[in-house]
Amino acid sequence: MGIVNIEDELHEQLRRASRVSCRSINAQAAFWIRIGMLGELNPGLSFQELAARELKAAGVAAPDQTMDQAAA
């Protein structure tokens, strides 16, 4: 683990976004870094597609899929 130096304005944006997302500042920074890295590695995918892919890989089902499975 290390320290990353960022501009004061970016840190302020992290602080604000972390409150909205109910994440720590570090968790928000890690989220943005991960999404940015995934975006660079998968330039043809939208943010929504990247997020859906990561959620699926983690075993999180969309609400309609969960309800369909419960009804079966």
C-alpha positions as CSV (number, residue, x, y, z in Angstrom):
1,M,0.0,0.0,0.0
2,G,1.2,3.5,-0.7
3,I,0.3,7.1,-0.7
4,V,-0.9,8.7,-3.9
5,N,-0.5,12.5,-4.4
6,I,-3.5,14.1,-6.1
7,E,-4.6,17.7,-6.7
8,D,-6.6,19.3,-3.9
9,E,-9.6,19.8,-6.2
10,L,-9.7,16.1,-7.1
11,H,-9.5,15.2,-3.4
12,E,-12.5,17.5,-2.8
13,Q,-14.4,15.8,-5.5
14,L,-13.5,12.4,-4.0
15,R,-14.7,13.6,-0.6
16,R,-18.1,14.8,-2.0
17,A,-18.6,11.7,-4.2
18,S,-17.8,9.4,-1.2
19,R,-20.6,11.0,0.8
20,V,-23.1,10.4,-1.9
21,S,-21.9,6.9,-2.5
22,C,-21.7,6.0,1.2
23,R,-18.0,5.0,0.7
24,S,-14.9,6.2,2.5
25,I,-12.7,8.6,0.5
26,N,-10.2,5.7,0.0
27,A,-13.0,3.4,-1.2
28,Q,-14.3,6.0,-3.6
29,A,-10.8,6.6,-5.0
30,A,-10.3,2.8,-5.4
31,F,-13.7,2.5,-7.2
32,W,-12.8,5.3,-9.6
33,I,-9.3,3.8,-10.2
34,R,-10.8,0.4,-10.9
35,I,-13.5,1.7,-13.3
36,G,-10.9,3.8,-15.1
37,M,-8.6,0.8,-15.5
38,L,-11.5,-1.4,-16.7
39,G,-12.5,1.3,-19.1
40,E,-9.0,1.5,-20.6
41,L,-8.8,-2.3,-20.9
42,N,-12.4,-2.5,-22.4
43,P,-12.9,0.7,-24.5
44,G,-15.9,-0.6,-26.2
45,L,-17.9,-1.1,-23.0
46,S,-20.0,1.7,-21.3
47,F,-19.8,2.3,-17.6
48,Q,-23.1,0.5,-17.1
49,E,-21.8,-2.5,-19.0
50,L,-18.6,-2.6,-16.9
51,A,-20.5,-2.3,-13.7
52,A,-23.0,-5.0,-14.7
53,R,-20.1,-7.3,-15.7
54,E,-18.3,-6.8,-12.4
55,L,-21.5,-7.3,-10.4
56,K,-22.2,-10.5,-12.3
57,A,-18.7,-11.8,-11.7
58,A,-19.3,-11.1,-7.9
59,G,-22.5,-13.2,-8.0
60,V,-24.9,-10.3,-7.7
61,A,-28.1,-10.8,-9.8
62,A,-30.2,-8.1,-11.2
63,P,-33.5,-7.6,-9.2
64,D,-35.7,-9.0,-11.9
65,Q,-33.5,-12.1,-12.2
66,T,-33.6,-12.6,-8.4
67,M,-37.4,-12.4,-8.5
68,D,-37.6,-14.8,-11.5
69,Q,-35.5,-17.3,-9.6
70,A,-37.5,-17.0,-6.4
71,A,-40.7,-17.7,-8.4
72,A,-39.3,-20.8,-10.0
